[in-house]
């Protein structure tokens, strides 16, 4: 199936000109001239119009062939590690919403999706603003209505969402699900990090013995504290060391966050569903813990599923009975909170393994941050596609551009002024504008991102 000329007409003629003139030619890119469509994130032939989601339009003219007004699409077939950077209000949360809209089942079909294989998305919502994905963009808002009309889009809502909130968080939708973690899902080192103890210290050793006693069962924090109080093992550990663990476990027990019947990730792997974790009211270390558990379990469950599928195919046996989506996307807002470049974080190691070994398991990761210099480099080293919005501080610009997986623009003319420093170019971008870069394109290309079709939790940058 090839793109048709009607496809580009679906999104209207949003603009006729751009103030941005790129001085570098685009030497290599995936382009379908029929319909004027450019595809990012796909290294193979772009002629097959499957598994594509709509991002927006090219918003630059260029030396040589100009792609101004071309429709920009993102491949969803290949597992990606995406990196979205920008200052507050530059459009990062809009990007996350745009991605989820394209990946998820919608209540009614929309041209933003081109034959997308149903995937499951997990959205780590550190600011608790993405619950609005389940509602269509408000038609009463004149600006939203005007933008959707300009792009020939209509407001729509996600068909299947599950919103998780901490047990004591305020509820206002009526069907939020208590976010509860099974204590058995935490590793020993995660317990040590959570309780502020050294892995190889007295308390760390004590925790290891407690977890060993409770292994292979769904246990509660109360059972952990009971074993600590009984003191039947590690007699050399002082009572004061035991009490430190007991007091801290008791504090967590009062939050209601831990429960032996807590969430089971495999049950959330429903094709087309978006699982939203509203974590604003949690401490940063708890946000990181939730992220770690989700990332690690997705890696394990999807890895085992795909391995079983490959083995059955190779030996021409029946496929595994359980049916899971072939692809899963994990999206993290304010990634520097859960995966910082320094300090302790239970999510860091889980995410490193996720990005380094998750491709064969069909796992994609999207990291959005306003502080690129504060995100762990081991995760960012795997980035294959980036969206770079306006940045102002040089440290953040340097960190962000270092992880763009293609050549940055070396020159731009705007309103008769020539800029030769990409740092200065980034500082000039308006909200909703970003440079997209991937391995299959010879340089970054400036896009105007499309408007959201679902309600946006903040103000629209377009």
GUPAFI-793679 format. One record per residue (C-alpha): residue in three letters; x, y, z. Coordinates in nm, 4 decimals. Layout:
('Ala', (X, Y, Z))
...
END
This chain:
('Unk', (0.0000, 0.0000, 0.0000))
('Unk', (0.1405, 0.3398, -0.0950))
('Unk', (0.0508, 0.6856, 0.0231))
('Unk', (-0.2153, 0.8571, -0.1815))
('Unk', (-0.2336, 1.2234, -0.2662))
('Unk', (-0.5515, 1.2372, -0.0623))
('Unk', (-0.3606, 1.1474, 0.2524))
('Unk', (-0.1755, 1.4790, 0.2695))
('Unk', (-0.4986, 1.6643, 0.1933))
('Unk', (-0.6461, 1.5130, 0.5104))
('Unk', (-0.4388, 1.7522, 0.7192))
('Unk', (-0.5050, 2.0719, 0.5297))
('Unk', (-0.2712, 2.3428, 0.4071))
('Unk', (-0.1646, 2.4680, 0.7469))
('Unk', (0.0937, 2.7213, 0.6226))
('Unk', (0.2305, 2.8441, 0.2890))
('Unk', (0.5634, 2.9786, 0.4090))
('Unk', (0.8087, 2.9654, 0.6974))
('Unk', (1.0436, 3.2247, 0.8462))
('Unk', (1.3060, 2.9507, 0.8826))
('Unk', (1.5440, 2.8808, 0.5940))
('Unk', (1.7829, 2.5910, 0.6578))
('Unk', (2.1227, 2.6387, 0.4939))
('Unk', (2.2094, 2.2676, 0.4919))
('Unk', (2.0642, 2.0444, 0.2190))
('Unk', (1.8852, 1.7266, 0.3216))
('Unk', (2.0939, 1.4557, 0.1581))
('Unk', (1.9252, 1.1441, 0.2951))
('Unk', (1.5696, 1.0926, 0.4173))
('Unk', (1.2727, 0.8557, 0.3840))
('Unk', (1.0326, 1.0399, 0.1579))
('Unk', (0.7252, 0.9473, -0.0398))
('Unk', (0.6800, 1.2127, -0.3069))
('Unk', (0.3246, 1.1030, -0.3802))
('Unk', (0.1355, 1.2892, -0.1117))
('Unk', (0.4529, 1.4588, 0.0230))
('Unk', (0.5151, 1.2420, 0.3278))
('Unk', (0.8366, 1.2003, 0.5236))
('Unk', (0.8833, 0.9063, 0.7603))
('Unk', (1.1070, 0.9137, 1.0666))
('Unk', (1.2354, 0.6132, 1.2576))
('Unk', (1.2261, 0.3710, 0.9656))
('Unk', (1.5417, 0.2497, 0.7937))
('Unk', (1.3725, 0.0293, 0.5320))
('Unk', (1.1727, 0.1373, 0.2282))
('Unk', (0.8982, 0.3828, 0.3307))
('Unk', (0.6540, 0.2755, 0.0594))
('Unk', (0.4570, 0.0463, 0.2902))
('Unk', (0.2162, 0.2801, 0.4706))
('Unk', (0.1674, 0.0653, 0.7798))
('Unk', (0.2412, 0.1211, 1.1469))
('Unk', (0.2724, 0.4977, 1.1142))
('Unk', (0.1464, 0.7747, 1.3410))
('Unk', (0.1138, 1.1382, 1.2399))
('Unk', (0.3425, 1.3949, 1.4051))
('Unk', (0.2948, 1.7218, 1.2166))
('Unk', (0.4379, 1.9159, 0.9232))
('Unk', (0.7856, 2.0194, 0.8109))
('Unk', (0.8249, 2.3886, 0.8987))
('Unk', (1.1378, 2.4919, 0.7116))
('Unk', (1.2538, 2.5676, 0.3614))
('Unk', (1.5966, 2.4426, 0.2645))
('Unk', (1.8781, 2.4662, 0.0154))
('Unk', (1.7980, 2.2354, -0.2735))
('Unk', (1.4797, 2.0341, -0.2252))
('Unk', (1.2389, 2.2008, 0.0165))
('Unk', (1.0052, 1.9826, 0.2216))
('Unk', (0.8005, 2.2745, 0.3614))
('Unk', (0.4493, 2.1571, 0.4464))
('Unk', (0.5278, 1.7877, 0.4034))
('Unk', (0.3506, 1.5570, 0.6466))
('Unk', (0.5778, 1.3962, 0.9068))
('Unk', (0.5123, 1.0410, 1.0277))
('Unk', (0.6721, 0.8184, 1.2897))
('Unk', (0.7314, 0.4481, 1.2384))
('Unk', (0.5989, 0.2322, 1.5224))
('Unk', (0.7097, -0.1068, 1.3911))
('Unk', (1.0706, -0.0813, 1.5073))
('Unk', (1.1292, -0.0482, 1.8851))
('Unk', (1.2545, 0.3037, 1.9538))
('Unk', (1.4339, 0.4861, 2.2316))
('Unk', (1.3073, 0.8431, 2.1952))
('Unk', (1.4351, 1.1537, 2.3677))
('Unk', (1.2163, 1.4664, 2.3991))
('Unk', (1.3788, 1.7799, 2.5389))
('Unk', (1.2656, 2.1368, 2.5922))
('Unk', (1.1963, 2.4050, 2.8493))
('Unk', (0.8689, 2.4269, 3.0376))
('Unk', (0.5869, 2.5152, 2.7960))
('Unk', (0.7834, 2.4303, 2.4825))
('Unk', (0.5663, 2.1316, 2.3889))
('Unk', (0.7054, 1.8174, 2.5561))
('Unk', (0.3767, 1.7082, 2.7116))
('Unk', (0.2034, 1.7782, 2.3814))
('Unk', (0.4497, 1.5408, 2.2143))
('Unk', (0.3797, 1.2682, 2.4698))
('Unk', (0.0070, 1.3124, 2.4141))
('Unk', (0.0510, 1.3021, 2.0368))
('Unk', (0.2449, 0.9760, 2.0626))
('Unk', (-0.0092, 0.8119, 2.2933))
('Unk', (-0.2986, 0.9240, 2.0709))
('Unk', (-0.1333, 0.7621, 1.7723))
('Unk', (-0.0440, 0.4398, 1.9513))
('Unk', (-0.3712, 0.3797, 2.1354))
('Unk', (-0.7167, 0.2633, 2.0313))
('Unk', (-0.9442, 0.5618, 1.9676))
('Unk', (-1.3208, 0.5716, 2.0082))
('Unk', (-1.3509, 0.6566, 1.6394))
('Unk', (-1.0966, 0.6127, 1.3564))
('Unk', (-0.8676, 0.9092, 1.2900))
('Unk', (-0.6260, 0.9892, 1.0046))
('Unk', (-0.3469, 1.0333, 1.2609))
('Unk', (-0.3087, 0.6527, 1.2523))
('Unk', (-0.2023, 0.4548, 0.9460))
('Unk', (-0.2783, 0.0861, 1.0034))
('Unk', (-0.1088, 0.0808, 1.3444))
('Unk', (-0.0639, -0.2607, 1.5036))
('Unk', (-0.2303, -0.2318, 1.8478))
('Unk', (0.0253, -0.1756, 2.1222))
('Unk', (0.0022, -0.1220, 2.4970))
('Unk', (0.1348, 0.2002, 2.6452))
('Unk', (0.2468, 0.2709, 3.0018))
('Unk', (0.2665, 0.6429, 3.0812))
('Unk', (0.4606, 0.7566, 3.3890))
('Unk', (0.2782, 1.0824, 3.4612))
('Unk', (0.4908, 1.2583, 3.7225))
('Unk', (0.2754, 1.5741, 3.7077))
('Unk', (-0.0652, 1.3975, 3.6931))
('Unk', (-0.1830, 1.5823, 3.3831))
('Unk', (-0.2454, 1.3074, 3.1264))
('Unk', (-0.5789, 1.1796, 3.2601))
('Unk', (-0.7327, 1.4099, 2.9984))
('Unk', (-0.6337, 1.1638, 2.7234))
('Unk', (-0.9603, 0.9841, 2.7874))
('Unk', (-1.1563, 1.2978, 2.6879))
('Unk', (-1.1810, 1.4715, 2.3477))
('Unk', (-1.0292, 1.8175, 2.2998))
('Unk', (-1.2789, 2.0742, 2.4307))
('Unk', (-1.4838, 2.2116, 2.1383))
('Unk', (-1.5798, 2.5148, 2.3479))
('Unk', (-1.2186, 2.6340, 2.3371))
('Unk', (-1.2063, 2.8554, 2.0265))
('Unk', (-0.8302, 2.8193, 1.9865))
('Unk', (-0.8470, 2.4378, 1.9950))
('Unk', (-1.1464, 2.4293, 1.7602))
('Unk', (-0.9696, 2.6630, 1.5185))
('Unk', (-0.6489, 2.4608, 1.5198))
('Unk', (-0.8251, 2.1293, 1.4676))
('Unk', (-1.0243, 2.2808, 1.1808))
('Unk', (-0.7061, 2.4205, 1.0240))
('Unk', (-0.5446, 2.0755, 1.0316))
('Unk', (-0.8662, 1.9025, 0.9177))
('Unk', (-0.8766, 1.7012, 1.2402))
('Unk', (-1.1603, 1.6347, 1.4805))
('Unk', (-1.1551, 1.5972, 1.8559))
('Unk', (-1.1365, 1.2372, 1.9735))
('Unk', (-1.0750, 1.0346, 2.2908))
('Unk', (-0.8874, 0.7187, 2.3809))
('Unk', (-1.1119, 0.4134, 2.3851))
('Unk', (-0.9351, 0.2186, 2.6612))
('Unk', (-0.7520, 0.3779, 2.9512))
('Unk', (-0.6775, 0.2677, 3.3050))
('Unk', (-0.5733, 0.5431, 3.5450))
('Unk', (-0.3727, 0.4475, 3.8546))
('Unk', (-0.3423, 0.6812, 4.1540))
('Unk', (-0.1760, 0.6419, 4.4963))
('Unk', (-0.4180, 0.5021, 4.7593))
('Unk', (-0.4650, 0.8337, 4.9420))
('Unk', (-0.4739, 1.0597, 4.6359))
('Unk', (-0.7762, 1.2750, 4.5509))
('Unk', (-1.0142, 1.1095, 4.3031))
('Unk', (-1.2306, 1.3105, 4.0658))
('Unk', (-1.3145, 1.0795, 3.7744))
('Unk', (-1.4769, 0.8014, 3.9693))
('Unk', (-1.3009, 0.5006, 3.8204))
('Unk', (-0.9390, 0.5533, 3.9214))
('Unk', (-0.7571, 0.2393, 4.0325))
('Unk', (-0.5538, 0.2236, 4.3535))
('Unk', (-0.1850, 0.2022, 4.2703))
('Unk', (-0.0573, -0.0787, 4.4889))
('Unk', (0.2790, -0.2513, 4.4649))
('Unk', (0.3415, -0.6122, 4.5609))
('Unk', (0.6357, -0.6229, 4.8047))
('Unk', (0.7589, -0.9405, 4.6312))
('Unk', (0.8218, -0.7375, 4.3136))
('Unk', (1.1037, -0.5360, 4.4724))
('Unk', (1.4618, -0.6538, 4.4515))
('Unk', (1.6834, -0.6598, 4.7600))
('Unk', (1.8845, -0.3595, 4.6434))
('Unk', (1.5622, -0.1666, 4.5789))
('Unk', (1.4469, -0.2281, 4.9347))
('Unk', (1.7837, -0.1047, 5.0598))
('Unk', (1.7614, 0.2069, 4.8438))
('Unk', (1.4027, 0.2718, 4.9493))
('Unk', (1.4811, 0.2379, 5.3200))
('Unk', (1.8104, 0.4257, 5.2967))
('Unk', (2.0369, 0.1321, 5.3859))
('Unk', (2.3623, -0.0038, 5.2492))
('Unk', (2.3241, -0.3290, 5.0550))
('Unk', (2.6197, -0.4855, 5.2379))
('Unk', (2.5600, -0.3210, 5.5738))
('Unk', (2.3938, -0.4831, 5.8790))
('Unk', (2.0434, -0.3694, 5.7832))
('Unk', (2.1015, -0.4721, 5.4221))
('Unk', (2.2023, -0.8202, 5.5353))
('Unk', (1.8982, -0.8375, 5.7610))
('Unk', (1.6675, -0.7383, 5.4753))
('Unk', (1.8217, -1.0073, 5.2553))
('Unk', (1.7416, -1.2744, 5.5149))
('Unk', (1.3850, -1.1502, 5.5565))
('Unk', (1.3246, -1.1541, 5.1810))
('Unk', (1.4780, -1.4994, 5.1544))
('Unk', (1.2378, -1.6315, 5.4201))
('Unk', (0.9399, -1.4817, 5.2319))
('Unk', (1.0470, -1.5776, 4.8808))
('Unk', (0.8014, -1.7533, 4.6478))
('Unk', (0.4904, -1.6089, 4.8148))
('Unk', (0.2851, -1.2904, 4.8122))
('Unk', (0.3814, -1.1277, 5.1409))
('Unk', (0.2921, -0.8036, 5.3142))
('Unk', (0.4956, -0.5371, 5.4930))
('Unk', (0.3357, -0.6586, 5.8127))
('Unk', (0.4940, -1.0014, 5.7609))
('Unk', (0.8309, -0.8383, 5.7034))
('Unk', (0.8102, -0.6400, 6.0249))
('Unk', (0.6886, -0.9466, 6.2167))
('Unk', (0.9977, -1.1421, 6.1121))
('Unk', (1.2198, -0.8506, 6.2101))
('Unk', (1.0599, -0.8278, 6.5538))
('Unk', (1.0926, -1.2010, 6.6153))
('Unk', (1.4683, -1.1789, 6.5670))
('Unk', (1.5127, -1.5490, 6.4976))
('Unk', (1.7990, -1.4897, 6.2567))
('Unk', (2.1009, -1.2613, 6.2303))
('Unk', (2.1285, -1.2525, 6.6070))
('Unk', (2.4488, -1.0503, 6.5733))
('Unk', (2.2488, -0.7542, 6.4406))
('Unk', (2.1614, -0.5087, 6.7159))
('Unk', (1.8064, -0.4236, 6.8153))
('Unk', (1.8634, -0.0643, 6.7083))
('Unk', (1.9438, -0.1827, 6.3541))
('Unk', (1.6279, -0.3915, 6.3497))
('Unk', (1.4222, -0.1004, 6.4795))
('Unk', (1.5432, 0.1271, 6.1993))
('Unk', (1.3977, -0.1138, 5.9438))
('Unk', (1.0798, -0.1710, 6.1441))
('Unk', (1.0083, 0.2014, 6.1784))
('Unk', (1.0665, 0.2719, 5.8099))
('Unk', (0.8602, -0.0240, 5.6953))
('Unk', (0.5818, 0.0897, 5.9288))
('Unk', (0.5881, 0.4337, 5.7679))
('Unk', (0.5429, 0.2784, 5.4228))
('Unk', (0.2740, 0.0461, 5.5536))
('Unk', (0.0653, 0.3491, 5.6530))
('Unk', (0.0757, 0.4878, 5.2973))
('Unk', (-0.1138, 0.1883, 5.1623))
('Unk', (0.1219, 0.1798, 4.8629))
('Unk', (0.2256, -0.1810, 4.9263))
('Unk', (-0.0137, -0.4734, 4.9142))
('Unk', (0.0427, -0.8450, 4.8479))
('Unk', (-0.2447, -0.8328, 4.5973))
('Unk', (-0.1061, -0.5295, 4.4136))
('Unk', (-0.0929, -0.4689, 4.0394))
('Unk', (0.0209, -0.7430, 3.8058))
('Unk', (0.1742, -0.5970, 3.4916))
('Unk', (0.0823, -0.8907, 3.2683))
('Unk', (-0.2877, -0.8230, 3.3262))
('Unk', (-0.2384, -0.4666, 3.1995))
('Unk', (-0.0948, -0.5781, 2.8650))
('Unk', (-0.4124, -0.5195, 2.6655))
('Unk', (-0.3593, -0.4186, 2.2981))
('Unk', (-0.4595, -0.0558, 2.2404))
('Unk', (-0.4833, 0.0301, 2.6106))
('Unk', (-0.3045, 0.3228, 2.7755))
('Unk', (-0.2146, 0.2665, 3.1418))
('Unk', (-0.1650, 0.6050, 3.3085))
('Unk', (0.0201, 0.6266, 3.6402))
('Unk', (-0.0559, 0.9594, 3.8085))
('Unk', (0.2346, 0.9977, 4.0507))
('Unk', (0.2457, 1.3678, 4.1382))
('Unk', (0.1624, 1.3050, 4.5038))
('Unk', (0.4418, 1.0511, 4.5531))
('Unk', (0.7962, 1.1308, 4.6623))
('Unk', (1.0571, 1.1193, 4.3870))
('Unk', (1.2077, 0.7946, 4.5164))
('Unk', (0.8627, 0.6323, 4.5081))
('Unk', (0.8030, 0.7563, 4.1537))
('Unk', (1.1326, 0.5953, 4.0573))
('Unk', (1.0356, 0.2744, 4.2355))
('Unk', (0.7064, 0.2442, 4.0445))
('Unk', (0.8941, 0.3068, 3.7203))
('Unk', (1.1559, 0.0447, 3.8070))
('Unk', (0.8969, -0.2239, 3.8748))
('Unk', (0.7065, -0.1506, 3.5533))
('Unk', (1.0211, -0.1426, 3.3371))
('Unk', (1.1680, -0.4583, 3.4853))
('Unk', (0.8464, -0.6586, 3.4615))
('Unk', (0.7802, -0.5455, 3.1052))
('Unk', (1.1323, -0.6552, 3.0134))
('Unk', (1.0815, -0.9965, 3.1749))
('Unk', (0.7263, -1.0679, 3.0575))
('Unk', (0.7686, -0.9460, 2.7001))
('Unk', (1.1130, -1.1054, 2.6690))
('Unk', (0.9803, -1.4460, 2.7716))
('Unk', (0.6762, -1.4092, 2.5460))
('Unk', (0.8760, -1.3225, 2.2340))
('Unk', (1.1337, -1.5901, 2.3074))
('Unk', (0.8588, -1.8535, 2.3353))
('Unk', (0.7056, -1.7267, 2.0114))
('Unk', (1.0381, -1.7459, 1.8249))
('Unk', (1.1069, -2.0971, 1.9534))
('Unk', (0.7613, -2.2234, 1.8541))
('Unk', (0.8008, -2.0691, 1.5081))
('Unk', (1.1471, -2.2188, 1.4590))
('Unk', (1.0350, -2.5693, 1.5534))
('Unk', (0.6962, -2.5246, 1.3807))
('Unk', (0.5040, -2.5810, 1.7009))
('Unk', (0.1881, -2.4148, 1.8277))
('Unk', (0.2336, -2.0570, 1.9394))
('Unk', (0.2106, -1.9727, 2.3120))
('Unk', (-0.1473, -1.9849, 2.4367))
('Unk', (-0.1396, -1.6456, 2.6022))
('Unk', (-0.1806, -1.3560, 2.3630))
('Unk', (0.0076, -1.0396, 2.4449))
('Unk', (0.0639, -0.7328, 2.2274))
('Unk', (0.3735, -0.7673, 2.0117))
('Unk', (0.4913, -0.4188, 2.1144))
('Unk', (0.4859, -0.2109, 2.4298))
('Unk', (0.5780, 0.1557, 2.4783))
('Unk', (0.6883, 0.3017, 2.8119))
('Unk', (0.6668, 0.6824, 2.8204))
('Unk', (0.8160, 0.8843, 3.1072))
('Unk', (0.7481, 1.2516, 3.1704))
('Unk', (1.0139, 1.4491, 3.3606))
('Unk', (1.2591, 1.1627, 3.3131))
('Unk', (1.5289, 1.3352, 3.5201))
('Unk', (1.3133, 1.2703, 3.8285))
('Unk', (1.3130, 0.8901, 3.7947))
('Unk', (1.6402, 0.8364, 3.6068))
('Unk', (1.8833, 1.1039, 3.7296))
('Unk', (2.2468, 1.1207, 3.6273))
('Unk', (2.3565, 1.1229, 3.9920))
('Unk', (2.2289, 1.0105, 4.3300))
('Unk', (2.0339, 0.6935, 4.4028))
('Unk', (1.7373, 0.5771, 4.1986))
('Unk', (1.5832, 0.2284, 4.1799))
('Unk', (1.4704, 0.2993, 3.8225))
('Unk', (1.8150, 0.3628, 3.6786))
('Unk', (1.9407, 0.0052, 3.6458))
('Unk', (1.6001, -0.1224, 3.5350))
('Unk', (1.5849, 0.1346, 3.2539))
('Unk', (1.9442, 0.0663, 3.1456))
('Unk', (1.8587, -0.3011, 3.0986))
('Unk', (1.5288, -0.2071, 2.9325))
('Unk', (1.6931, 0.0039, 2.6601))
('Unk', (1.9996, -0.2131, 2.6050))
('Unk', (1.8212, -0.5464, 2.5737))
('Unk', (1.4567, -0.4607, 2.5124))
('Unk', (1.4541, -0.4390, 2.1328))
('Unk', (1.4005, -0.8139, 2.0837))
('Unk', (1.1157, -0.7955, 2.3340))
('Unk', (0.9346, -0.5288, 2.1296))
('Unk', (0.9935, -0.2586, 2.3909))
('Unk', (1.0091, 0.1138, 2.3137))
('Unk', (1.0985, 0.3906, 2.5579))
('Unk', (1.0210, 0.7630, 2.5442))
('Unk', (1.1970, 1.0012, 2.7835))
('Unk', (1.0805, 1.3621, 2.8135))
('Unk', (1.2734, 1.6150, 3.0211))
('Unk', (1.3352, 1.9868, 3.0643))
('Unk', (1.6771, 1.9075, 3.2146))
('Unk', (1.8733, 1.6991, 2.9606))
('Unk', (2.1938, 1.7362, 3.1597))
('Unk', (2.0309, 1.5604, 3.4578))
('Unk', (1.9381, 1.2297, 3.2873))
('Unk', (2.1570, 0.9168, 3.3107))
('Unk', (2.3907, 0.8881, 3.0097))
('Unk', (2.3750, 0.5084, 2.9949))
('Unk', (2.0085, 0.5274, 2.9008))
('Unk', (2.0560, 0.8191, 2.6612))
('Unk', (2.3365, 0.6345, 2.4785))
('Unk', (2.0672, 0.4124, 2.3226))
('Unk', (1.8570, 0.6976, 2.1763))
('Unk', (1.7721, 0.6504, 1.8083))
('Unk', (1.5210, 0.9331, 1.7638))
('Unk', (1.4960, 1.2749, 1.9257))
('Unk', (1.2566, 1.5704, 1.9368))
('Unk', (1.4366, 1.8887, 2.0430))
('Unk', (1.2263, 2.1873, 2.1493))
('Unk', (1.3396, 2.5244, 2.2785))
('Unk', (1.6175, 2.5138, 2.5386))
('Unk', (1.7901, 2.8069, 2.7064))
('Unk', (2.0705, 2.6898, 2.9360))
('Unk', (2.3931, 2.5911, 2.7645))
('Unk', (2.4514, 2.2813, 2.9784))
('Unk', (2.1134, 2.1447, 2.8783))
('Unk', (2.1637, 2.2376, 2.5122))
('Unk', (2.5024, 2.0653, 2.5074))
('Unk', (2.3621, 1.7507, 2.6680))
('Unk', (2.0585, 1.7424, 2.4408))
('Unk', (2.2477, 1.7935, 2.1152))
('Unk', (2.5064, 1.5323, 2.2132))
('Unk', (2.2287, 1.2697, 2.2012))
('Unk', (2.0686, 1.3745, 1.8718))
('Unk', (2.1278, 1.0687, 1.6488))
('Unk', (2.2120, 1.2654, 1.3346))
('Unk', (2.3879, 1.5844, 1.2243))
('Unk', (2.2514, 1.9062, 1.3714))
('Unk', (2.1707, 2.2026, 1.1513))
('Unk', (2.4834, 2.4122, 1.0901))
('Unk', (2.3088, 2.7240, 0.9643))
('Unk', (1.9654, 2.8869, 0.9657))
('Unk', (1.8405, 3.2150, 0.8226))
('Unk', (1.5492, 3.3812, 0.9992))
('Unk', (1.4136, 3.7240, 0.9057))
('Unk', (1.7332, 3.7994, 0.7143))
('Unk', (1.9618, 3.7060, 1.0042))
('Unk', (2.1964, 3.4099, 0.9683))
('Unk', (2.2623, 3.1887, 1.2694))
('Unk', (2.5521, 2.9428, 1.2626))
('Unk', (2.5287, 2.8068, 1.6168))
('Unk', (2.2701, 2.5340, 1.6810))
('Unk', (2.2464, 2.6531, 2.0428))
('Unk', (2.1206, 2.9927, 1.9229))
('Unk', (1.8826, 2.8219, 1.6808))
('Unk', (1.7256, 2.6120, 1.9577))
('Unk', (1.6746, 2.9204, 2.1741))
('Unk', (1.4612, 3.0821, 1.9011))
('Unk', (1.2031, 2.8075, 1.8618))
('Unk', (0.8406, 2.8803, 1.9414))
('Unk', (0.6198, 2.6443, 2.1428))
('Unk', (0.5205, 2.3397, 1.9394))
('Unk', (0.8220, 2.3633, 1.7083))
('Unk', (1.1013, 2.1085, 1.7342))
('Unk', (1.3912, 1.9534, 1.5462))
('Unk', (1.3476, 1.5828, 1.4826))
('Unk', (1.6531, 1.3647, 1.4287))
('Unk', (1.6936, 0.9958, 1.3537))
('Unk', (1.9479, 0.7524, 1.2095))
('Unk', (1.7819, 0.7491, 0.8672))
('Unk', (1.7916, 1.1247, 0.8041))
('Unk', (2.1101, 1.3124, 0.7184))
('Unk', (2.0329, 1.6067, 0.9467))
('Unk', (1.7738, 1.7384, 1.1894))
('Unk', (1.4546, 1.8721, 1.0331))
('Unk', (1.2295, 2.1401, 1.1824))
('Unk', (0.8687, 2.0352, 1.2488))
('Unk', (0.5525, 2.2045, 1.3632))
('Unk', (0.3822, 1.9417, 1.5771))
('Unk', (0.0116, 1.8849, 1.5145))
('Unk', (-0.2524, 1.9835, 1.7712))
('Unk', (-0.3776, 1.7265, 2.0190))
('Unk', (-0.7118, 1.5644, 1.9392))
('Unk', (-0.7638, 1.4710, 2.3049))
('Unk', (-0.7972, 1.7220, 2.5853))
('Unk', (-0.4658, 1.8654, 2.7041))
('Unk', (-0.3914, 1.8887, 3.0755))
('Unk', (-0.2074, 2.2198, 3.0291))
('Unk', (-0.2205, 2.5054, 2.7825))
('Unk', (-0.1730, 2.4304, 2.4131))
('Unk', (0.1627, 2.5397, 2.2668))
('Unk', (0.0205, 2.5756, 1.9152))
END
